[in-house]
């Protein structure tokens, strides 16, 4: 199964309409599409790892959600509770978005998504994401002191991996 991850800026006038548009792309190309707030993503590796963990949990029947998109969101957030995972969801306005596209039609769907999202380097972890990521993933000062600020993306990956233990 193909996995494509794109990031960029989207002008989201209405969140429900934007999600409806993404769902249409997903249906047309027989893929799963999950959009997230890119400001809360600690790099491509974070989202790719979450997608892979979600796919694995679905294939093993250990999933929390019946929907692969929601399972991706749960893993990306490192949370079991859907309402807490939704904090990683998209918001109205000009937003940095990360979109995971999963399925055999991912390449075609990605091309169509390029019309909805203006390409921009929003996926990589950087200093401007630090505070929101620390808060989103409950990363403590003690953890940062132990491993160093440069390891914040690795601490996020740890949260994603720990979701399997928390199930």
Buried (B, 14 or more C-beta within 10 A) or exposed (E): EEBBBBBBBBEBEEBEEBBEBBEEBBEEBEBBBBBBBBBBBBBBBBBBBBBBBBBBBBEEEEBBBEBBBBBBBBBBBBBEEEEEBEBBBBEEEEBBBBBBBBBEBBEBBBEBBEEBBEEEEBBBBEEEBBEEBBEBBEBEEEBBEEBEEEBBBBBBBBBBBEBEEEE
